[in-house]
Amino acid sequence: MSLQAQAKSTYRALLRELPRRTLSNPTPLQSRIREYYCNQNAPEKADEEAVRARLEEADQLVQYARAQRMYAKLVDRYNPGMTMDEQEKIRLTARRVGMDLPVEAKDRKD
């Protein structure tokens, strides 16, 4: 794979791992990545090794971002109570064992 094709592939992979935003309103990180890739000139033979090293670093960054996204997804899936307040956790625990919590006075409709 040529350096230019590898750079495009890495650039696209980086953007896929970032949170979705419209092209008209990119995040500062997306803007910075785009600016960095657009300002790169065609590599000369002397710079080819430096470009390859930077592309390898970018690939590692993509792998890290992908792993972080997967980690967050798994934490949400297997620990659903992390974002719930204490009252909601108690209500769901009671429902799990087949009980309903009593209706409190402020929740009653008379």
NURO-142656 format. One record per residue (C-alpha): residue number from 1; residue in one letter; chain; x, y, z. Coordinates in Angstrom, 1 decimal, always signed. Each point is the difference from the previous one (the first is absolute). Layout:
+-----+--------+--------+--------+--------+--------+
| num | residu | chaine |   east |  north |     up |
+-----+--------+--------+--------+--------+--------+
| NUM |      A |      A |      X |      Y |      Z |
...
+-----+--------+--------+--------+--------+--------+
! end
This chain:
+-----+--------+--------+--------+--------+--------+
| num | residu | chaine |   east |  north |     up |
+-----+--------+--------+--------+--------+--------+
|   1 |      M |      A |   +0.0 |   +0.0 |   +0.0 |
|   2 |      S |      A |   +1.4 |   +3.4 |   -0.9 |
|   3 |      L |      A |   +0.6 |   +2.6 |   +2.7 |
|   4 |      Q |      A |   -2.8 |   +2.2 |   -1.4 |
|   5 |      A |      A |   -2.5 |   -2.8 |   +0.0 |
|   6 |      Q |      A |   +1.0 |   -1.0 |   +3.5 |
|   7 |      A |      A |   -0.3 |   +3.6 |   +1.2 |
|   8 |      K |      A |   -3.5 |   +0.2 |   -1.4 |
|   9 |      S |      A |   -1.0 |   -3.2 |   +1.6 |
|  10 |      T |      A |   +1.4 |   +1.0 |   +3.4 |
|  11 |      Y |      A |   -1.7 |   +3.4 |   -0.3 |
|  12 |      R |      A |   -3.4 |   -1.6 |   -0.7 |
|  13 |      A |      A |   +0.5 |   -2.4 |   +2.8 |
|  14 |      L |      A |   +0.8 |   +2.8 |   +2.5 |
|  15 |      L |      A |   -3.1 |   +1.9 |   -1.1 |
|  16 |      R |      A |   -2.2 |   -3.1 |   +0.4 |
|  17 |      E |      A |   +1.1 |   -0.5 |   +3.6 |
|  18 |      L |      A |   -0.8 |   +3.6 |   +1.0 |
|  19 |      P |      A |   -3.6 |   +1.0 |   +1.1 |
|  20 |      R |      A |   -2.3 |   +0.8 |   -3.0 |
|  21 |      R |      A |   -0.3 |   +3.6 |   -0.9 |
|  22 |      T |      A |   -1.1 |   +1.8 |   -3.2 |
|  23 |      L |      A |   +2.6 |   +1.2 |   -2.4 |
|  24 |      S |      A |   -1.2 |   +3.5 |   +0.4 |
|  25 |      N |      A |   +0.6 |   -0.1 |   +3.8 |
|  26 |      P |      A |   +3.1 |   -2.2 |   +0.6 |
|  27 |      T |      A |   +1.6 |   -0.4 |   +3.5 |
|  28 |      P |      A |   +3.3 |   +1.7 |   +0.6 |
|  29 |      L |      A |   +1.7 |   -3.4 |   -0.1 |
|  30 |      Q |      A |   -1.5 |   -0.8 |   -3.4 |
|  31 |      S |      A |   +1.1 |   +3.4 |   -1.3 |
|  32 |      R |      A |   +3.5 |   -0.5 |   +1.3 |
|  33 |      I |      A |   +0.3 |   -3.5 |   -1.5 |
|  34 |      R |      A |   -1.3 |   +1.2 |   -3.4 |
|  35 |      E |      A |   +2.4 |   +3.0 |   +0.1 |
|  36 |      Y |      A |   +2.9 |   -2.3 |   +0.8 |
|  37 |      Y |      A |   -0.8 |   -2.4 |   -2.8 |
|  38 |      C |      A |   -0.7 |   +2.8 |   -2.6 |
|  39 |      N |      A |   +3.3 |   +1.8 |   +0.8 |
|  40 |      Q |      A |   +2.2 |   -3.1 |   -0.6 |
|  41 |      N |      A |   +2.0 |   +0.3 |   -3.2 |
|  42 |      A |      A |   +0.9 |   -3.0 |   -2.2 |
|  43 |      P |      A |   +2.7 |   -1.8 |   +1.9 |
|  44 |      E |      A |   +3.5 |   +0.0 |   -1.4 |
|  45 |      K |      A |   +2.3 |   -3.1 |   +0.3 |
|  46 |      A |      A |   +1.7 |   +1.5 |   +3.1 |
|  47 |      D |      A |   -3.3 |   +0.7 |   +1.7 |
|  48 |      E |      A |   -1.5 |   -3.3 |   -0.8 |
|  49 |      E |      A |   +1.1 |   -1.7 |   +3.2 |
|  50 |      A |      A |   -1.3 |   +2.9 |   +2.1 |
|  51 |      V |      A |   -3.4 |   -0.2 |   -1.8 |
|  52 |      R |      A |   -0.2 |   -3.8 |   +0.5 |
|  53 |      A |      A |   +0.7 |   +0.5 |   +3.7 |
|  54 |      R |      A |   -2.7 |   +2.6 |   +0.3 |
|  55 |      L |      A |   -2.5 |   -2.2 |   -1.8 |
|  56 |      E |      A |   +0.8 |   -2.8 |   +2.4 |
|  57 |      E |      A |   -0.6 |   +2.3 |   +2.9 |
|  58 |      A |      A |   -3.3 |   +1.0 |   -1.6 |
|  59 |      D |      A |   -1.0 |   -3.6 |   -0.4 |
|  60 |      Q |      A |   +0.7 |   -0.6 |   +3.7 |
|  61 |      L |      A |   -2.1 |   +3.0 |   +0.8 |
|  62 |      V |      A |   -2.9 |   -1.5 |   -2.0 |
|  63 |      Q |      A |   +0.4 |   -3.3 |   +1.8 |
|  64 |      Y |      A |   +0.0 |   +1.7 |   +3.4 |
|  65 |      A |      A |   -3.1 |   +2.1 |   -0.9 |
|  66 |      R |      A |   -1.8 |   -3.1 |   -1.3 |
|  67 |      A |      A |   +0.9 |   -1.9 |   +3.2 |
|  68 |      Q |      A |   -1.3 |   +2.9 |   +2.2 |
|  69 |      R |      A |   -3.3 |   +0.2 |   -1.9 |
|  70 |      M |      A |   -0.4 |   -3.8 |   +0.4 |
|  71 |      Y |      A |   +0.8 |   +0.3 |   +3.7 |
|  72 |      A |      A |   -2.6 |   +2.7 |   +0.6 |
|  73 |      K |      A |   -2.5 |   -2.1 |   -1.9 |
|  74 |      L |      A |   +0.6 |   -3.1 |   +2.1 |
|  75 |      V |      A |   +0.0 |   +2.0 |   +3.3 |
|  76 |      D |      A |   -3.5 |   +1.4 |   -1.0 |
|  77 |      R |      A |   -1.2 |   -3.4 |   -1.0 |
|  78 |      Y |      A |   +1.1 |   -2.0 |   +3.1 |
|  79 |      N |      A |   -0.3 |   +2.7 |   +2.6 |
|  80 |      P |      A |   -3.3 |   +1.7 |   -0.9 |
|  81 |      G |      A |   -0.5 |   +1.4 |   +3.6 |
|  82 |      M |      A |   +3.0 |   +2.3 |   -0.1 |
|  83 |      T |      A |   -1.9 |   +2.9 |   -1.4 |
|  84 |      M |      A |   -3.2 |   -0.5 |   +2.1 |
|  85 |      D |      A |   -0.8 |   +1.9 |   +3.1 |
|  86 |      E |      A |   -0.4 |   -1.9 |   +3.3 |
|  87 |      Q |      A |   -3.8 |   +0.0 |   +0.0 |
|  88 |      E |      A |   -0.2 |   -1.5 |   -3.5 |
|  89 |      K |      A |   +2.5 |   -2.8 |   +1.0 |
|  90 |      I |      A |   -2.1 |   -0.9 |   +3.0 |
|  91 |      R |      A |   -3.2 |   -0.1 |   -2.1 |
|  92 |      L |      A |   +1.6 |   -2.2 |   -2.6 |
|  93 |      T |      A |   +1.5 |   -2.3 |   +2.7 |
|  94 |      A |      A |   -3.5 |   -0.5 |   +1.5 |
|  95 |      R |      A |   -1.5 |   -0.7 |   -3.4 |
|  96 |      R |      A |   +2.7 |   -2.6 |   -0.6 |
|  97 |      V |      A |   -1.2 |   -2.1 |   +2.9 |
|  98 |      G |      A |   -3.7 |   +0.5 |   -0.8 |
|  99 |      M |      A |   -0.9 |   +2.9 |   +2.3 |
| 100 |      D |      A |   -1.2 |   +3.5 |   -0.7 |
| 101 |      L |      A |   +0.9 |   +2.9 |   +2.3 |
| 102 |      P |      A |   -2.9 |   +1.6 |   +1.8 |
| 103 |      V |      A |   -1.3 |   +3.2 |   -1.6 |
| 104 |      E |      A |   +1.2 |   +3.0 |   +2.0 |
| 105 |      A |      A |   -2.3 |   +2.8 |   +1.0 |
| 106 |      K |      A |   +1.4 |   +2.5 |   -2.4 |
| 107 |      D |      A |   -0.4 |   -2.4 |   -2.9 |
| 108 |      R |      A |   -3.7 |   -0.8 |   +0.7 |
| 109 |      K |      A |   -2.7 |   +1.5 |   -2.1 |
| 110 |      D |      A |   -3.2 |   +0.6 |   +2.0 |
+-----+--------+--------+--------+--------+--------+
! end
